[in-house]
Amino acid sequence: MAQGLRLFSFDLKSIITHRLHRDTAQTLCTQRIFYCIHHTVALFLEGLIDIHIQQKLYAPA
């Protein structure tokens, strides 16, 4: 009986640990994707601003 209980608690612990690791991995992946999108949008906007400034600076008066 005690051995069966120990085995059950070990299985439960491994299931919970596995689920926590999986959730952590998904969260990290989501954060990486969000960071990549954010970085890409920031670079795109920075490029647009640079183009706009250059057009203003070098436009014929």
PDBQT receptor file of N, H, CA, C and O in Angstrom, charges set to zero:
ATOM      1  N   MET A   1       0.832  -1.203   0.000  1.00  0.00    +0.000 N 
ATOM      2  CA  MET A   1       0.000   0.000   0.000  1.00  0.00    +0.000 C 
ATOM      3  C   MET A   1       0.871   1.260   0.000  1.00  0.00    +0.000 C 
ATOM      4  O   MET A   1       0.644   2.179  -0.787  1.00  0.00    +0.000 OA
ATOM      5  N   ALA A   2       1.865   1.294   0.884  1.00  0.00    +0.000 N 
ATOM      6  H   ALA A   2       2.049   0.548   1.523  1.00  0.00    +0.000 HD
ATOM      7  CA  ALA A   2       2.736   2.472   0.977  1.00  0.00    +0.000 C 
ATOM      8  C   ALA A   2       3.533   2.648  -0.313  1.00  0.00    +0.000 C 
ATOM      9  O   ALA A   2       3.751   3.767  -0.776  1.00  0.00    +0.000 OA
ATOM     10  N   GLN A   3       3.968   1.516  -0.887  1.00  0.00    +0.000 N 
ATOM     11  H   GLN A   3       3.791   0.606  -0.510  1.00  0.00    +0.000 HD
ATOM     12  CA  GLN A   3       4.743   1.599  -2.129  1.00  0.00    +0.000 C 
ATOM     13  C   GLN A   3       3.853   2.110  -3.269  1.00  0.00    +0.000 C 
ATOM     14  O   GLN A   3       4.296   2.900  -4.102  1.00  0.00    +0.000 OA
ATOM     15  N   GLY A   4       2.621   1.662  -3.298  1.00  0.00    +0.000 N 
ATOM     16  H   GLY A   4       2.261   1.020  -2.621  1.00  0.00    +0.000 HD
ATOM     17  CA  GLY A   4       1.676   2.126  -4.319  1.00  0.00    +0.000 C 
ATOM     18  C   GLY A   4       1.420   3.620  -4.193  1.00  0.00    +0.000 C 
ATOM     19  O   GLY A   4       1.339   4.331  -5.194  1.00  0.00    +0.000 OA
ATOM     20  N   LEU A   5       1.294   4.091  -2.954  1.00  0.00    +0.000 N 
ATOM     21  H   LEU A   5       1.361   3.513  -2.141  1.00  0.00    +0.000 HD
ATOM     22  CA  LEU A   5       1.089   5.523  -2.721  1.00  0.00    +0.000 C 
ATOM     23  C   LEU A   5       2.303   6.327  -3.158  1.00  0.00    +0.000 C 
ATOM     24  O   LEU A   5       2.170   7.388  -3.767  1.00  0.00    +0.000 OA
ATOM     25  N   ARG A   6       3.495   5.810  -2.840  1.00  0.00    +0.000 N 
ATOM     26  H   ARG A   6       3.603   4.948  -2.345  1.00  0.00    +0.000 HD
ATOM     27  CA  ARG A   6       4.733   6.496  -3.227  1.00  0.00    +0.000 C 
ATOM     28  C   ARG A   6       4.837   6.580  -4.754  1.00  0.00    +0.000 C 
ATOM     29  O   ARG A   6       5.225   7.609  -5.309  1.00  0.00    +0.000 OA
ATOM     30  N   LEU A   7       4.486   5.483  -5.414  1.00  0.00    +0.000 N 
ATOM     31  H   LEU A   7       4.171   4.648  -4.963  1.00  0.00    +0.000 HD
ATOM     32  CA  LEU A   7       4.527   5.439  -6.876  1.00  0.00    +0.000 C 
ATOM     33  C   LEU A   7       3.536   6.443  -7.466  1.00  0.00    +0.000 C 
ATOM     34  O   LEU A   7       3.846   7.143  -8.430  1.00  0.00    +0.000 OA
ATOM     35  N   PHE A   8       2.337   6.503  -6.873  1.00  0.00    +0.000 N 
ATOM     36  H   PHE A   8       2.085   5.935  -6.090  1.00  0.00    +0.000 HD
ATOM     37  CA  PHE A   8       1.314   7.439  -7.344  1.00  0.00    +0.000 C 
ATOM     38  C   PHE A   8       1.776   8.887  -7.162  1.00  0.00    +0.000 C 
ATOM     39  O   PHE A   8       1.607   9.708  -8.063  1.00  0.00    +0.000 OA
ATOM     40  N   SER A   9       2.358   9.203  -6.004  1.00  0.00    +0.000 N 
ATOM     41  H   SER A   9       2.495   8.536  -5.272  1.00  0.00    +0.000 HD
ATOM     42  CA  SER A   9       2.796  10.581  -5.761  1.00  0.00    +0.000 C 
ATOM     43  C   SER A   9       3.954  10.942  -6.693  1.00  0.00    +0.000 C 
ATOM     44  O   SER A   9       4.071  12.090  -7.120  1.00  0.00    +0.000 OA
ATOM     45  N   PHE A  10       4.815   9.959  -7.011  1.00  0.00    +0.000 N 
ATOM     46  H   PHE A  10       4.720   9.026  -6.664  1.00  0.00    +0.000 HD
ATOM     47  CA  PHE A  10       5.915  10.217  -7.941  1.00  0.00    +0.000 C 
ATOM     48  C   PHE A  10       5.363  10.524  -9.329  1.00  0.00    +0.000 C 
ATOM     49  O   PHE A  10       5.820  11.455  -9.992  1.00  0.00    +0.000 OA
ATOM     50  N   ASP A  11       4.372   9.732  -9.769  1.00  0.00    +0.000 N 
ATOM     51  H   ASP A  11       4.001   8.975  -9.230  1.00  0.00    +0.000 HD
ATOM     52  CA  ASP A  11       3.751   9.971 -11.078  1.00  0.00    +0.000 C 
ATOM     53  C   ASP A  11       3.098  11.347 -11.128  1.00  0.00    +0.000 C 
ATOM     54  O   ASP A  11       3.228  12.069 -12.116  1.00  0.00    +0.000 OA
ATOM     55  N   LEU A  12       2.402  11.702 -10.064  1.00  0.00    +0.000 N 
ATOM     56  H   LEU A  12       2.297  11.116  -9.261  1.00  0.00    +0.000 HD
ATOM     57  CA  LEU A  12       1.736  12.995  -9.995  1.00  0.00    +0.000 C 
ATOM     58  C   LEU A  12       2.760  14.127 -10.059  1.00  0.00    +0.000 C 
ATOM     59  O   LEU A  12       2.563  15.123 -10.755  1.00  0.00    +0.000 OA
ATOM     60  N   LYS A  13       3.861  13.954  -9.318  1.00  0.00    +0.000 N 
ATOM     61  H   LYS A  13       4.022  13.145  -8.753  1.00  0.00    +0.000 HD
ATOM     62  CA  LYS A  13       4.910  14.971  -9.300  1.00  0.00    +0.000 C 
ATOM     63  C   LYS A  13       5.536  15.122 -10.687  1.00  0.00    +0.000 C 
ATOM     64  O   LYS A  13       5.791  16.241 -11.132  1.00  0.00    +0.000 OA
ATOM     65  N   SER A  14       5.786  14.000 -11.373  1.00  0.00    +0.000 N 
ATOM     66  H   SER A  14       5.579  13.091 -11.011  1.00  0.00    +0.000 HD
ATOM     67  CA  SER A  14       6.402  14.082 -12.703  1.00  0.00    +0.000 C 
ATOM     68  C   SER A  14       5.445  14.711 -13.716  1.00  0.00    +0.000 C 
ATOM     69  O   SER A  14       5.877  15.441 -14.607  1.00  0.00    +0.000 OA
ATOM     70  N   ILE A  15       4.154  14.431 -13.583  1.00  0.00    +0.000 N 
ATOM     71  H   ILE A  15       3.802  13.837 -12.859  1.00  0.00    +0.000 HD
ATOM     72  CA  ILE A  15       3.164  15.035 -14.487  1.00  0.00    +0.000 C 
ATOM     73  C   ILE A  15       3.120  16.550 -14.278  1.00  0.00    +0.000 C 
ATOM     74  O   ILE A  15       3.120  17.313 -15.244  1.00  0.00    +0.000 OA
ATOM     75  N   ILE A  16       3.082  16.980 -13.016  1.00  0.00    +0.000 N 
ATOM     76  H   ILE A  16       3.082  16.360 -12.231  1.00  0.00    +0.000 HD
ATOM     77  CA  ILE A  16       3.041  18.417 -12.709  1.00  0.00    +0.000 C 
ATOM     78  C   ILE A  16       4.318  19.096 -13.188  1.00  0.00    +0.000 C 
ATOM     79  O   ILE A  16       4.264  20.173 -13.782  1.00  0.00    +0.000 OA
ATOM     80  N   THR A  17       5.464  18.472 -12.934  1.00  0.00    +0.000 N 
ATOM     81  H   THR A  17       5.507  17.597 -12.451  1.00  0.00    +0.000 HD
ATOM     82  CA  THR A  17       6.743  19.048 -13.358  1.00  0.00    +0.000 C 
ATOM     83  C   THR A  17       6.793  19.168 -14.873  1.00  0.00    +0.000 C 
ATOM     84  O   THR A  17       7.227  20.188 -15.410  1.00  0.00    +0.000 OA
ATOM     85  N   HIS A  18       6.348  18.120 -15.560  1.00  0.00    +0.000 N 
ATOM     86  H   HIS A  18       5.996  17.292 -15.124  1.00  0.00    +0.000 HD
ATOM     87  CA  HIS A  18       6.347  18.139 -17.030  1.00  0.00    +0.000 C 
ATOM     88  C   HIS A  18       5.459  19.267 -17.545  1.00  0.00    +0.000 C 
ATOM     89  O   HIS A  18       5.827  19.989 -18.472  1.00  0.00    +0.000 OA
ATOM     90  N   ARG A  19       4.296  19.406 -16.935  1.00  0.00    +0.000 N 
ATOM     91  H   ARG A  19       3.998  18.820 -16.182  1.00  0.00    +0.000 HD
ATOM     92  CA  ARG A  19       3.357  20.450 -17.366  1.00  0.00    +0.000 C 
ATOM     93  C   ARG A  19       3.933  21.840 -17.110  1.00  0.00    +0.000 C 
ATOM     94  O   ARG A  19       3.778  22.736 -17.941  1.00  0.00    +0.000 OA
ATOM     95  N   LEU A  20       4.594  22.027 -15.969  1.00  0.00    +0.000 N 
ATOM     96  H   LEU A  20       4.720  21.300 -15.295  1.00  0.00    +0.000 HD
ATOM     97  CA  LEU A  20       5.207  23.325 -15.664  1.00  0.00    +0.000 C 
ATOM     98  C   LEU A  20       6.299  23.657 -16.671  1.00  0.00    +0.000 C 
ATOM     99  O   LEU A  20       6.385  24.786 -17.153  1.00  0.00    +0.000 OA
ATOM    100  N   HIS A  21       7.134  22.668 -16.987  1.00  0.00    +0.000 N 
ATOM    101  H   HIS A  21       7.064  21.751 -16.596  1.00  0.00    +0.000 HD
ATOM    102  CA  HIS A  21       8.201  22.892 -17.965  1.00  0.00    +0.000 C 
ATOM    103  C   HIS A  21       7.616  23.237 -19.333  1.00  0.00    +0.000 C 
ATOM    104  O   HIS A  21       8.120  24.120 -20.028  1.00  0.00    +0.000 OA
ATOM    105  N   ARG A  22       6.552  22.536 -19.711  1.00  0.00    +0.000 N 
ATOM    106  H   ARG A  22       6.143  21.819 -19.146  1.00  0.00    +0.000 HD
ATOM    107  CA  ARG A  22       5.920  22.790 -21.006  1.00  0.00    +0.000 C 
ATOM    108  C   ARG A  22       5.334  24.202 -21.046  1.00  0.00    +0.000 C 
ATOM    109  O   ARG A  22       5.512  24.926 -22.026  1.00  0.00    +0.000 OA
ATOM    110  N   ASP A  23       4.629  24.593 -19.968  1.00  0.00    +0.000 N 
ATOM    111  H   ASP A  23       4.484  24.005 -19.172  1.00  0.00    +0.000 HD
ATOM    112  CA  ASP A  23       4.035  25.931 -19.912  1.00  0.00    +0.000 C 
ATOM    113  C   ASP A  23       5.108  27.002 -19.939  1.00  0.00    +0.000 C 
ATOM    114  O   ASP A  23       4.937  28.038 -20.582  1.00  0.00    +0.000 OA
ATOM    115  N   THR A  24       6.223  26.761 -19.241  1.00  0.00    +0.000 N 
ATOM    116  H   THR A  24       6.363  25.919 -18.719  1.00  0.00    +0.000 HD
ATOM    117  CA  THR A  24       7.326  27.719 -19.229  1.00  0.00    +0.000 C 
ATOM    118  C   THR A  24       7.910  27.859 -20.623  1.00  0.00    +0.000 C 
ATOM    119  O   THR A  24       8.204  28.970 -21.065  1.00  0.00    +0.000 OA
ATOM    120  N   ALA A  25       8.081  26.744 -21.319  1.00  0.00    +0.000 N 
ATOM    121  H   ALA A  25       7.842  25.841 -20.960  1.00  0.00    +0.000 HD
ATOM    122  CA  ALA A  25       8.625  26.775 -22.678  1.00  0.00    +0.000 C 
ATOM    123  C   ALA A  25       7.686  27.543 -23.607  1.00  0.00    +0.000 C 
ATOM    124  O   ALA A  25       8.138  28.330 -24.439  1.00  0.00    +0.000 OA
ATOM    125  N   GLN A  26       6.383  27.316 -23.465  1.00  0.00    +0.000 N 
ATOM    126  H   GLN A  26       6.015  26.677 -22.789  1.00  0.00    +0.000 HD
ATOM    127  CA  GLN A  26       5.418  28.033 -24.306  1.00  0.00    +0.000 C 
ATOM    128  C   GLN A  26       5.455  29.527 -24.018  1.00  0.00    +0.000 C 
ATOM    129  O   GLN A  26       5.377  30.342 -24.937  1.00  0.00    +0.000 OA
ATOM    130  N   THR A  27       5.574  29.888 -22.741  1.00  0.00    +0.000 N 
ATOM    131  H   THR A  27       5.637  29.225 -21.994  1.00  0.00    +0.000 HD
ATOM    132  CA  THR A  27       5.635  31.300 -22.366  1.00  0.00    +0.000 C 
ATOM    133  C   THR A  27       6.876  31.946 -22.948  1.00  0.00    +0.000 C 
ATOM    134  O   THR A  27       6.807  33.051 -23.486  1.00  0.00    +0.000 OA
ATOM    135  N   LEU A  28       8.021  31.264 -22.845  1.00  0.00    +0.000 N 
ATOM    136  H   LEU A  28       8.077  30.366 -22.408  1.00  0.00    +0.000 HD
ATOM    137  CA  LEU A  28       9.260  31.812 -23.390  1.00  0.00    +0.000 C 
ATOM    138  C   LEU A  28       9.164  31.972 -24.899  1.00  0.00    +0.000 C 
ATOM    139  O   LEU A  28       9.634  32.964 -25.455  1.00  0.00    +0.000 OA
ATOM    140  N   CYS A  29       8.560  31.002 -25.555  1.00  0.00    +0.000 N 
ATOM    141  H   CYS A  29       8.178  30.195 -25.104  1.00  0.00    +0.000 HD
ATOM    142  CA  CYS A  29       8.391  31.058 -27.011  1.00  0.00    +0.000 C 
ATOM    143  C   CYS A  29       7.497  32.242 -27.377  1.00  0.00    +0.000 C 
ATOM    144  O   CYS A  29       7.801  32.983 -28.311  1.00  0.00    +0.000 OA
ATOM    145  N   THR A  30       6.401  32.420 -26.649  1.00  0.00    +0.000 N 
ATOM    146  H   THR A  30       6.153  31.818 -25.890  1.00  0.00    +0.000 HD
ATOM    147  CA  THR A  30       5.495  33.541 -26.897  1.00  0.00    +0.000 C 
ATOM    148  C   THR A  30       6.213  34.865 -26.688  1.00  0.00    +0.000 C 
ATOM    149  O   THR A  30       6.036  35.800 -27.468  1.00  0.00    +0.000 OA
ATOM    150  N   GLN A  31       7.029  34.947 -25.630  1.00  0.00    +0.000 N 
ATOM    151  H   GLN A  31       7.173  34.187 -24.996  1.00  0.00    +0.000 HD
ATOM    152  CA  GLN A  31       7.767  36.184 -25.366  1.00  0.00    +0.000 C 
ATOM    153  C   GLN A  31       8.759  36.469 -26.484  1.00  0.00    +0.000 C 
ATOM    154  O   GLN A  31       8.918  37.618 -26.897  1.00  0.00    +0.000 OA
ATOM    155  N   ARG A  32       9.425  35.431 -26.975  1.00  0.00    +0.000 N 
ATOM    156  H   ARG A  32       9.296  34.497 -26.640  1.00  0.00    +0.000 HD
ATOM    157  CA  ARG A  32      10.387  35.615 -28.067  1.00  0.00    +0.000 C 
ATOM    158  C   ARG A  32       9.691  36.109 -29.331  1.00  0.00    +0.000 C 
ATOM    159  O   ARG A  32      10.179  37.017 -30.003  1.00  0.00    +0.000 OA
ATOM    160  N   ILE A  33       8.544  35.503 -29.651  1.00  0.00    +0.000 N 
ATOM    161  H   ILE A  33       8.148  34.765 -29.105  1.00  0.00    +0.000 HD
ATOM    162  CA  ILE A  33       7.788  35.910 -30.840  1.00  0.00    +0.000 C 
ATOM    163  C   ILE A  33       7.342  37.363 -30.698  1.00  0.00    +0.000 C 
ATOM    164  O   ILE A  33       7.465  38.148 -31.638  1.00  0.00    +0.000 OA
ATOM    165  N   PHE A  34       6.822  37.720 -29.513  1.00  0.00    +0.000 N 
ATOM    166  H   PHE A  34       6.722  37.082 -28.749  1.00  0.00    +0.000 HD
ATOM    167  CA  PHE A  34       6.375  39.092 -29.278  1.00  0.00    +0.000 C 
ATOM    168  C   PHE A  34       7.544  40.059 -29.412  1.00  0.00    +0.000 C 
ATOM    169  O   PHE A  34       7.399  41.132 -29.997  1.00  0.00    +0.000 OA
ATOM    170  N   TYR A  35       8.706  39.683 -28.870  1.00  0.00    +0.000 N 
ATOM    171  H   TYR A  35       8.823  38.812 -28.394  1.00  0.00    +0.000 HD
ATOM    172  CA  TYR A  35       9.893  40.539 -28.955  1.00  0.00    +0.000 C 
ATOM    173  C   TYR A  35      10.310  40.724 -30.415  1.00  0.00    +0.000 C 
ATOM    174  O   TYR A  35      10.641  41.835 -30.829  1.00  0.00    +0.000 OA
ATOM    175  N   CYS A  36      10.296  39.645 -31.190  1.00  0.00    +0.000 N 
ATOM    176  H   CYS A  36      10.027  38.742 -30.853  1.00  0.00    +0.000 HD
ATOM    177  CA  CYS A  36      10.683  39.729 -32.609  1.00  0.00    +0.000 C 
ATOM    178  C   CYS A  36       9.743  40.653 -33.371  1.00  0.00    +0.000 C 
ATOM    179  O   CYS A  36      10.192  41.487 -34.158  1.00  0.00    +0.000 OA
ATOM    180  N   ILE A  37       8.440  40.509 -33.142  1.00  0.00    +0.000 N 
ATOM    181  H   ILE A  37       8.075  39.832 -32.503  1.00  0.00    +0.000 HD
ATOM    182  CA  ILE A  37       7.465  41.359 -33.826  1.00  0.00    +0.000 C 
ATOM    183  C   ILE A  37       7.667  42.815 -33.407  1.00  0.00    +0.000 C 
ATOM    184  O   ILE A  37       7.679  43.712 -34.250  1.00  0.00    +0.000 OA
ATOM    185  N   HIS A  38       7.825  43.044 -32.111  1.00  0.00    +0.000 N 
ATOM    186  H   HIS A  38       7.815  42.315 -31.427  1.00  0.00    +0.000 HD
ATOM    187  CA  HIS A  38       8.014  44.398 -31.588  1.00  0.00    +0.000 C 
ATOM    188  C   HIS A  38       9.264  45.029 -32.186  1.00  0.00    +0.000 C 
ATOM    189  O   HIS A  38       9.243  46.191 -32.593  1.00  0.00    +0.000 OA
ATOM    190  N   HIS A  39      10.348  44.269 -32.239  1.00  0.00    +0.000 N 
ATOM    191  H   HIS A  39      10.366  43.325 -31.908  1.00  0.00    +0.000 HD
ATOM    192  CA  HIS A  39      11.621  44.762 -32.763  1.00  0.00    +0.000 C 
ATOM    193  C   HIS A  39      11.497  45.089 -34.256  1.00  0.00    +0.000 C 
ATOM    194  O   HIS A  39      12.004  46.112 -34.717  1.00  0.00    +0.000 OA
ATOM    195  N   THR A  40      10.828  44.222 -34.995  1.00  0.00    +0.000 N 
ATOM    196  H   THR A  40      10.417  43.391 -34.620  1.00  0.00    +0.000 HD
ATOM    197  CA  THR A  40      10.642  44.437 -36.434  1.00  0.00    +0.000 C 
ATOM    198  C   THR A  40       9.821  45.696 -36.691  1.00  0.00    +0.000 C 
ATOM    199  O   THR A  40      10.166  46.500 -37.557  1.00  0.00    +0.000 OA
ATOM    200  N   VAL A  41       8.736  45.866 -35.941  1.00  0.00    +0.000 N 
ATOM    201  H   VAL A  41       8.455  45.213 -35.238  1.00  0.00    +0.000 HD
ATOM    202  CA  VAL A  41       7.892  47.054 -36.107  1.00  0.00    +0.000 C 
ATOM    203  C   VAL A  41       8.681  48.311 -35.754  1.00  0.00    +0.000 C 
ATOM    204  O   VAL A  41       8.579  49.325 -36.445  1.00  0.00    +0.000 OA
ATOM    205  N   ALA A  42       9.471  48.248 -34.677  1.00  0.00    +0.000 N 
ATOM    206  H   ALA A  42       9.554  47.425 -34.115  1.00  0.00    +0.000 HD
ATOM    207  CA  ALA A  42      10.274  49.405 -34.271  1.00  0.00    +0.000 C 
ATOM    208  C   ALA A  42      11.285  49.776 -35.360  1.00  0.00    +0.000 C 
ATOM    209  O   ALA A  42      11.455  50.954 -35.672  1.00  0.00    +0.000 OA
ATOM    210  N   LEU A  43      11.952  48.778 -35.935  1.00  0.00    +0.000 N 
ATOM    211  H   LEU A  43      11.814  47.821 -35.681  1.00  0.00    +0.000 HD
ATOM    212  CA  LEU A  43      12.914  49.053 -37.008  1.00  0.00    +0.000 C 
ATOM    213  C   LEU A  43      12.218  49.626 -38.243  1.00  0.00    +0.000 C 
ATOM    214  O   LEU A  43      12.744  50.530 -38.892  1.00  0.00    +0.000 OA
ATOM    215  N   PHE A  44      11.037  49.098 -38.565  1.00  0.00    +0.000 N 
ATOM    216  H   PHE A  44      10.610  48.363 -38.038  1.00  0.00    +0.000 HD
ATOM    217  CA  PHE A  44      10.276  49.587 -39.713  1.00  0.00    +0.000 C 
ATOM    218  C   PHE A  44       9.893  51.055 -39.518  1.00  0.00    +0.000 C 
ATOM    219  O   PHE A  44      10.059  51.871 -40.425  1.00  0.00    +0.000 OA
ATOM    220  N   LEU A  45       9.377  51.387 -38.323  1.00  0.00    +0.000 N 
ATOM    221  H   LEU A  45       9.242  50.724 -37.587  1.00  0.00    +0.000 HD
ATOM    222  CA  LEU A  45       8.991  52.770 -38.044  1.00  0.00    +0.000 C 
ATOM    223  C   LEU A  45      10.201  53.690 -38.059  1.00  0.00    +0.000 C 
ATOM    224  O   LEU A  45      10.129  54.815 -38.553  1.00  0.00    +0.000 OA
ATOM    225  N   GLU A  46      11.308  53.210 -37.520  1.00  0.00    +0.000 N 
ATOM    226  H   GLU A  46      11.367  52.296 -37.118  1.00  0.00    +0.000 HD
ATOM    227  CA  GLU A  46      12.541  53.994 -37.523  1.00  0.00    +0.000 C 
ATOM    228  C   GLU A  46      12.975  54.288 -38.962  1.00  0.00    +0.000 C 
ATOM    229  O   GLU A  46      13.407  55.399 -39.269  1.00  0.00    +0.000 OA
ATOM    230  N   GLY A  47      12.860  53.297 -39.833  1.00  0.00    +0.000 N 
ATOM    231  H   GLY A  47      12.510  52.394 -39.584  1.00  0.00    +0.000 HD
ATOM    232  CA  GLY A  47      13.192  53.480 -41.242  1.00  0.00    +0.000 C 
ATOM    233  C   GLY A  47      12.276  54.492 -41.908  1.00  0.00    +0.000 C 
ATOM    234  O   GLY A  47      12.736  55.330 -42.684  1.00  0.00    +0.000 OA
ATOM    235  N   LEU A  48      10.976  54.421 -41.610  1.00  0.00    +0.000 N 
ATOM    236  H   LEU A  48      10.602  53.740 -40.980  1.00  0.00    +0.000 HD
ATOM    237  CA  LEU A  48      10.026  55.382 -42.184  1.00  0.00    +0.000 C 
ATOM    238  C   LEU A  48      10.338  56.804 -41.734  1.00  0.00    +0.000 C 
ATOM    239  O   LEU A  48      10.281  57.741 -42.531  1.00  0.00    +0.000 OA
ATOM    240  N   ILE A  49      10.667  56.960 -40.460  1.00  0.00    +0.000 N 
ATOM    241  H   ILE A  49      10.713  56.199 -39.813  1.00  0.00    +0.000 HD
ATOM    242  CA  ILE A  49      11.002  58.290 -39.931  1.00  0.00    +0.000 C 
ATOM    243  C   ILE A  49      12.262  58.819 -40.606  1.00  0.00    +0.000 C 
ATOM    244  O   ILE A  49      12.327  59.991 -40.975  1.00  0.00    +0.000 OA
ATOM    245  N   ASP A  50      13.262  57.953 -40.766  1.00  0.00    +0.000 N 
ATOM    246  H   ASP A  50      13.209  57.001 -40.466  1.00  0.00    +0.000 HD
ATOM    247  CA  ASP A  50      14.503  58.372 -41.440  1.00  0.00    +0.000 C 
ATOM    248  C   ASP A  50      14.225  58.823 -42.870  1.00  0.00    +0.000 C 
ATOM    249  O   ASP A  50      14.753  59.842 -43.315  1.00  0.00    +0.000 OA
ATOM    250  N   ILE A  51      13.400  58.067 -43.588  1.00  0.00    +0.000 N 
ATOM    251  H   ILE A  51      12.972  57.239 -43.226  1.00  0.00    +0.000 HD
ATOM    252  CA  ILE A  51      13.064  58.423 -44.971  1.00  0.00    +0.000 C 
ATOM    253  C   ILE A  51      12.342  59.773 -44.997  1.00  0.00    +0.000 C 
ATOM    254  O   ILE A  51      12.629  60.621 -45.842  1.00  0.00    +0.000 OA
ATOM    255  N   HIS A  52      11.412  59.961 -44.073  1.00  0.00    +0.000 N 
ATOM    256  H   HIS A  52      11.179  59.272 -43.387  1.00  0.00    +0.000 HD
ATOM    257  CA  HIS A  52      10.652  61.211 -44.010  1.00  0.00    +0.000 C 
ATOM    258  C   HIS A  52      11.583  62.394 -43.740  1.00  0.00    +0.000 C 
ATOM    259  O   HIS A  52      11.458  63.438 -44.380  1.00  0.00    +0.000 OA
ATOM    260  N   ILE A  53      12.511  62.237 -42.803  1.00  0.00    +0.000 N 
ATOM    261  H   ILE A  53      12.613  61.389 -42.284  1.00  0.00    +0.000 HD
ATOM    262  CA  ILE A  53      13.462  63.308 -42.478  1.00  0.00    +0.000 C 
ATOM    263  C   ILE A  53      14.352  63.608 -43.679  1.00  0.00    +0.000 C 
ATOM    264  O   ILE A  53      14.597  64.772 -43.997  1.00  0.00    +0.000 OA
ATOM    265  N   GLN A  54      14.835  62.565 -44.344  1.00  0.00    +0.000 N 
ATOM    266  H   GLN A  54      14.637  61.619 -44.086  1.00  0.00    +0.000 HD
ATOM    267  CA  GLN A  54      15.693  62.775 -45.515  1.00  0.00    +0.000 C 
ATOM    268  C   GLN A  54      14.941  63.495 -46.627  1.00  0.00    +0.000 C 
ATOM    269  O   GLN A  54      15.507  64.349 -47.310  1.00  0.00    +0.000 OA
ATOM    270  N   GLN A  55      13.671  63.153 -46.811  1.00  0.00    +0.000 N 
ATOM    271  H   GLN A  55      13.212  62.459 -46.256  1.00  0.00    +0.000 HD
ATOM    272  CA  GLN A  55      12.878  63.835 -47.839  1.00  0.00    +0.000 C 
ATOM    273  C   GLN A  55      12.712  65.311 -47.500  1.00  0.00    +0.000 C 
ATOM    274  O   GLN A  55      12.756  66.163 -48.387  1.00  0.00    +0.000 OA
ATOM    275  N   LYS A  56      12.524  65.614 -46.224  1.00  0.00    +0.000 N 
ATOM    276  H   LYS A  56      12.489  64.922 -45.503  1.00  0.00    +0.000 HD
ATOM    277  CA  LYS A  56      12.377  67.014 -45.802  1.00  0.00    +0.000 C 
ATOM    278  C   LYS A  56      13.696  67.768 -45.965  1.00  0.00    +0.000 C 
ATOM    279  O   LYS A  56      13.704  68.925 -46.384  1.00  0.00    +0.000 OA
ATOM    280  N   LEU A  57      14.808  67.114 -45.635  1.00  0.00    +0.000 N 
ATOM    281  H   LEU A  57      14.802  66.174 -45.294  1.00  0.00    +0.000 HD
ATOM    282  CA  LEU A  57      16.113  67.779 -45.691  1.00  0.00    +0.000 C 
ATOM    283  C   LEU A  57      16.563  68.036 -47.122  1.00  0.00    +0.000 C 
ATOM    284  O   LEU A  57      17.098  69.099 -47.436  1.00  0.00    +0.000 OA
ATOM    285  N   TYR A  58      16.342  67.053 -47.981  1.00  0.00    +0.000 N 
ATOM    286  H   TYR A  58      15.908  66.189 -47.726  1.00  0.00    +0.000 HD
ATOM    287  CA  TYR A  58      16.893  67.142 -49.335  1.00  0.00    +0.000 C 
ATOM    288  C   TYR A  58      15.858  67.520 -50.389  1.00  0.00    +0.000 C 
ATOM    289  O   TYR A  58      16.145  67.465 -51.585  1.00  0.00    +0.000 OA
ATOM    290  N   ALA A  59      14.671  67.901 -49.961  1.00  0.00    +0.000 N 
ATOM    291  H   ALA A  59      14.438  67.946 -48.990  1.00  0.00    +0.000 HD
ATOM    292  CA  ALA A  59      13.635  68.283 -50.924  1.00  0.00    +0.000 C 
ATOM    293  C   ALA A  59      13.977  69.648 -51.524  1.00  0.00    +0.000 C 
ATOM    294  O   ALA A  59      14.443  70.546 -50.822  1.00  0.00    +0.000 OA
ATOM    295  N   PRO A  60      13.742  69.792 -52.819  1.00  0.00    +0.000 N 
ATOM    296  CA  PRO A  60      13.999  71.112 -53.425  1.00  0.00    +0.000 C 
ATOM    297  C   PRO A  60      13.023  72.150 -52.873  1.00  0.00    +0.000 C 
ATOM    298  O   PRO A  60      11.824  71.893 -52.773  1.00  0.00    +0.000 OA
ATOM    299  N   ALA A  61      13.533  73.291 -52.527  1.00  0.00    +0.000 N 
ATOM    300  H   ALA A  61      14.508  73.500 -52.608  1.00  0.00    +0.000 HD
ATOM    301  CA  ALA A  61      12.713  74.334 -51.897  1.00  0.00    +0.000 C 
ATOM    302  C   ALA A  61      11.900  75.094 -52.916  1.00  0.00    +0.000 C 
ATOM    303  O   ALA A  61      11.155  76.006 -52.555  1.00  0.00    +0.000 OA
TER     304      ALA A  61
